Amino acid sequence: TGADGYPAAMVRTLAYYFTALVVILDPVGTAALFAGLTRDTGAQYRKRMALRGVAIAAGVLLVFAFAGEFILRALSVSLPAFRIAGGALLFLLAIDMLFARQTGFRALTQSESEEAGESADISVFPVAIPLIAGPGALTTMVLLMSRAEQEAPGPTGVILVLLAVLGITLILLLLASRVVKLLGMTGVNVITRVLGILLAAIAVQLILDGVNAGIFLKV
């Protein structure tokens, strides 16, 4: 098991990171929303907004990845408590994904939609935040980085997987109109629902891990 088990365990860990980040960032759903926001614009504008939006979201997510635990310590919030809270937040998001509802987690309110429509630059808002780097994504980054400290390949693995998922997101944003035409809104909703089921399972596991860690701390 030793020599053979280590690479297998590392692949499983990376697969978990990848699944968690794909589920929470939902590149297909984000591309569908991006296509709607840029429906009446030119190809160069869409390309510029996609590139800037993903770059800004990457910066925000990386800041939370490296500074998230420090922020928690400064606020005297324990990691088990944050796992439970994060799991609850992700579970609520999973419910919205399962029922294909648009709520404040990643979607825009009416006033925000109007503001985005009037803005010449939608890369920061709403593309980077909240469509890509929303509350669920920020929470997930902090939780994955804390988990990665106890397992190979460590935090580097989380960052590499994050960059890979952001790369997929960028490609889908650049091809957003084609993706929506290919899948149709029904196809987008089906994929979103499947990701919602996976996210619900991840959320429940986070809550269980938080409860177990909290009990262990008290013993």
C-alpha positions in Angstrom: 0.0 0.0 0.0 2.8 2.5 0.9 4.3 3.4 -2.4 1.2 2.6 -4.5 -1.2 4.1 -2.0 0.4 7.5 -1.8 0.0 8.5 -5.5 -3.6 7.1 -5.5 -4.5 9.1 -2.4 -3.0 12.2 -3.9 -5.1 11.7 -7.1 -8.2 11.2 -5.0 -7.5 14.4 -3.1 -6.9 16.4 -6.3 -10.1 15.0 -7.7 -12.0 16.1 -4.6 -10.6 19.7 -4.9 -11.5 19.7 -8.6 -15.0 18.5 -8.0 -15.6 20.9 -5.2 -14.4 23.9 -7.2 -16.1 23.0 -10.5 -19.4 22.5 -8.5 -19.1 25.8 -6.7 -17.8 27.9 -9.6 -20.3 26.2 -12.0 -18.5 27.3 -15.2 -21.4 26.3 -17.4 -24.0 28.2 -15.4 -21.7 31.2 -15.2 -21.2 31.1 -19.0 -25.0 31.1 -19.5 -25.3 34.2 -17.2 -22.4 35.9 -19.0 -24.0 35.2 -22.4 -27.2 37.0 -21.2 -25.3 40.0 -19.8 -23.3 40.4 -23.1 -26.0 39.5 -25.5 -26.0 42.8 -27.5 -22.2 43.5 -27.4 -19.3 42.8 -29.8 -16.8 39.9 -29.7 -13.9 42.2 -28.6 -15.9 43.5 -25.6 -17.0 40.0 -24.5 -13.4 38.8 -24.7 -12.1 41.8 -22.7 -14.8 41.4 -20.0 -14.2 37.6 -19.8 -10.4 38.0 -19.4 -10.6 40.8 -16.9 -13.4 39.2 -14.9 -11.6 35.8 -14.5 -8.3 37.6 -13.6 -10.0 39.7 -10.9 -11.9 36.7 -9.5 -8.6 34.8 -9.4 -7.0 37.6 -7.4 -9.9 37.7 -4.9 -10.0 33.9 -4.5 -6.2 33.8 -4.0 -6.4 36.5 -1.3 -9.0 34.5 0.6 -7.0 31.3 0.1 -3.9 32.7 1.8 -5.4 35.2 4.2 -8.7 33.4 5.1 -7.4 31.5 8.1 -5.7 34.6 9.4 -9.0 36.5 9.2 -10.7 33.7 11.1 -8.1 33.8 13.8 -8.4 37.6 14.1 -12.2 37.2 14.5 -11.6 34.4 17.1 -13.6 32.0 14.9 -12.6 28.3 15.2 -12.1 26.3 12.0 -14.7 23.7 13.1 -17.3 26.5 13.5 -16.3 27.9 10.1 -16.7 24.4 8.5 -20.2 24.1 9.9 -21.2 27.6 8.8 -19.6 27.1 5.4 -21.3 23.7 5.0 -24.7 25.4 5.8 -24.1 28.2 3.3 -23.1 25.7 0.6 -26.1 23.5 1.3 -28.4 26.5 0.8 -26.7 27.2 -2.5 -27.1 23.5 -3.4 -30.8 23.8 -2.8 -31.0 26.8 -5.1 -29.1 24.9 -7.8 -31.3 21.9 -7.5 -34.4 24.0 -8.0 -32.7 26.2 -10.6 -33.5 29.3 -8.6 -31.6 32.5 -8.9 -30.9 34.0 -5.4 -28.4 36.4 -3.8 -25.6 33.8 -3.6 -24.5 34.3 -7.2 -27.4 35.9 -9.0 -28.2 39.6 -9.3 -31.1 41.5 -7.8 -33.2 43.6 -10.2 -31.3 46.8 -9.3 -28.0 45.1 -9.7 -29.0 43.8 -13.1 -30.0 47.3 -14.2 -26.6 48.6 -12.8 -24.7 46.0 -14.8 -26.7 46.8 -17.9 -25.8 50.4 -17.7 -22.1 49.9 -16.9 -19.5 49.9 -19.6 -17.3 47.6 -17.6 -18.9 44.4 -16.1 -15.7 42.6 -15.4 -15.5 43.5 -11.7 -19.2 43.5 -11.0 -21.0 41.3 -11.7 -18.6 38.9 -13.6 -15.8 38.6 -11.0 -18.1 39.2 -8.0 -20.5 37.5 -7.4 -20.7 35.3 -10.5 -17.3 33.7 -10.1 -15.9 34.7 -6.7 -19.2 34.7 -4.8 -19.6 33.9 -1.1 -19.7 30.1 -1.7 -16.5 30.2 -3.7 -14.7 32.3 -1.1 -15.9 30.0 1.7 -14.8 26.9 -0.3 -11.3 28.3 -0.8 -10.7 28.9 2.9 -12.1 25.4 3.8 -10.0 23.6 1.1 -6.8 25.4 2.1 -7.3 24.4 5.8 -7.9 20.8 4.8 -4.9 20.8 2.4 -2.5 21.4 5.3 -3.1 17.9 6.5 -2.9 16.0 3.2 -0.7 15.7 0.1 -0.1 17.6 -2.2 -0.8 20.4 0.2 -2.0 24.0 -0.5 -0.1 24.0 -3.8 -2.6 21.4 -5.1 -5.6 23.6 -4.2 -4.0 26.6 -6.0 -3.2 24.5 -9.1 -6.7 23.0 -9.3 -8.2 26.5 -8.8 -6.2 27.9 -11.7 -7.3 24.9 -13.9 -11.0 25.4 -13.0 -10.6 29.2 -13.7 -9.0 28.3 -17.0 -12.1 26.2 -17.9 -14.4 29.0 -16.8 -12.5 31.5 -19.0 -12.8 29.2 -22.0 -16.5 28.8 -21.5 -17.0 32.5 -21.0 -15.2 33.1 -24.3 -17.5 30.5 -25.9 -20.5 31.5 -23.9 -23.0 32.1 -26.7 -22.0 28.9 -28.4 -22.3 26.9 -25.1 -25.8 28.3 -24.5 -26.8 27.5 -28.2 -25.4 24.0 -27.9 -26.9 23.0 -24.6 -30.0 25.3 -24.5 -31.3 26.6 -21.2 -32.7 23.1 -20.4 -29.2 21.6 -20.8 -27.7 24.3 -18.6 -30.3 23.7 -15.9 -29.8 19.9 -16.0 -26.0 20.4 -15.5 -26.7 22.9 -12.7 -29.0 20.4 -10.9 -26.4 17.6 -11.1 -23.8 19.9 -9.7 -26.3 20.9 -7.0 -26.6 17.3 -5.9 -22.8 17.0 -5.6 -22.6 20.3 -3.8 -25.2 19.2 -1.3 -23.1 16.0 -0.5 -20.0 18.1 -0.1 -21.8 20.6 2.2 -23.1 17.8 4.5 -19.6 16.3 4.7 -18.2 19.7 5.7 -20.9 20.0 8.5 -20.1 16.5 9.7 -16.3 17.3 9.7 -16.9 20.5 11.6 -19.1 18.7 14.3 -16.5 15.9 14.7 -13.6 18.4 15.0 -15.6 20.5 17.5 -16.2 17.4 19.6 -12.6 16.4 19.4 -11.5 19.9 20.5 -13.7 19.7 23.6 -12.4 16.3 24.7 
